Amino acid sequence: MANFTAFTYRIPDDHRHSIVIPIEIRVPVPLNGYPQEKRIPLIAKALIDTGASRSAIRDTFVNATKLTSYGRRTIRTAKDEYISLVYSVDIMFPNRMLAKNIRVSEFSGNHEFDFIIGMDILRMTDMAITNAGNITVLSLRAPSAVKHIDFTKHEE
């Protein structure tokens, strides 16, 4: 039996400008009396963003789920800097890989995704993006393998 989980996602031809995958965002139950570890899974779309140091959640998703923030942090983008509220969520990938208690900042704007998967989550995985046959495919596994992938080495 494998001691890792993995998934592969084919990027649709009309979305090859970015990689947006289906995920579940698991948010705390907003009612008193429930165990604090109880989470509600909600389907969402997530952008894979290797340029983002930290993961983020869209403000409309935060408002719809009534997430409660527990702090603030300074966010620096290519355009500006701002203070954002911080939330804690769990992220479930299509392969059932779970990233627990991820601290996420809030972002706004009209996007096709509700979540940004940044390097804080991607560092927990091995990731490959391949383009065989002009088809773009993302593959993730966690935990990371013992050896690195090295495309400069040839198997004999």
N, C-alpha and C positions, 0 to 999 in steps of 0.2 A: 504494500500500500504506500502511496506517495506521501511524503511528509510536507507537502506544500499544496497550495491551491493556485490555479491559474485560469485565465480566460483569454480568449482571442476574439477581437471584434473587427469585422470588415467595415471600413468607412465607406458609406454610400458615395457613388460617383459625384453626386451633386453637392457633397459636403467636404470635398477634399482640401478645402482651404483651412479647415480646422478639424480637430478631433473632439466630437461631442458624443458621449456614451450614456446609456441608461444606467441609473443607479437608484438605490433607495437611500433617502435621508431619514434617519431614525431620530425623532425628536422626543423630548420628555413629555409625558402625559401632563397636560396643563391643569389637572384637577387636584385639589388637596385630598389627602387620604390614600393616594396610590403610592406604591413603593417608588422611591426616587430612581431606581434603575429601570423602571418600566418605560419602554419606548414605543412610539407609534411609527411604523414604517410608511413612508410616503414616496411615491414614484417621482423621479425628477430626471433632468438631463444635466450632465456635467461636462464642462470644458476641461480637457487635459492641457495644462498651461505650465510648461517647464520654466517659463520666465517669472512665474509667481513664487515667491519664497514661501508664502502661506496660503492656505485654502480660504475660500470666502463663500458666502451665501447671499443670494439676492434679497434685497429689502422687501419685495412683495411676498416672497416665501416666508420671511421672518414675520411679517404682519399677519399673513393668513394663518400661520401656525401658532401665533401668540408666544413666540419664543421669548424667554427672559434672559437679558444680558447679565453678565456677572463682572464686567469690566470694560475698559476702553484701551485702545492701542492706536498708535500713529501709523498710518498707511501712507506709503510713498509709491506713487505711480510715475509713469513717464511724463505725465502732464502736471501733476500737482501733489500736494501732501494734505491729508485731512485726518481727523480723529474719528475712529469708528468704534461702535459698540462691539463687544466680543460675546460669542455664544459657544455652547458646547453641544455637539451632535455626534452621532455615529453614522458612518457611511458603509453601506453594503454594496459591494461590487457584484456584477452578474454571476461571478463564480462562487458567491457566498463568502468571499473574503471580507472580513469585517475590520474596519478601522474605528476603534472606540475612542470616545471622549476627545474628538478633534476640536481644537479651539479655532473658531472661524470668525472672520471679520465680515462686515456687511458691505455690499456694493449695490449700486443702483444702475439703472439704464434699461433700455429696451434690447434685450438679448434673447437668443434662442435657447439659453441655458439658465438654470437656477443655481448652479454651484460651480465653483472653480476648484479643480483639484490641483493644488500647488505642490511644490517640492517637499513640504512637510509630510505629505502622504506618499508621494512618489519615491521618496528615499526609503520607504519600508518595502519596496518592491524591486524586482528586476523588470525592465521595460524594454521592448523592442518595437520599432516601427519599420515595417518592411513594405516594399513596393513591387514584388514579383508580379510579372505579367501586367504591369501598370495598374495593379489593384493595391490600394493602401490598406494595411492591416496593423492593428495595435495588439500587442500581446503583453500581458502582465502576469507576474507570479509573485507569491509571497509565502514564506519568507524568501529572501534572496538565495541564489544558488551559492555553492562553495567556491566556484570558479567564475571569473568574468567571461563575458562574451568578447571575443577578440576577432574581428573580421580580417585582420592582417595575418593571422596564423592559418595555415593550411593543414588539414588532416592528411596524413600519409596513407 
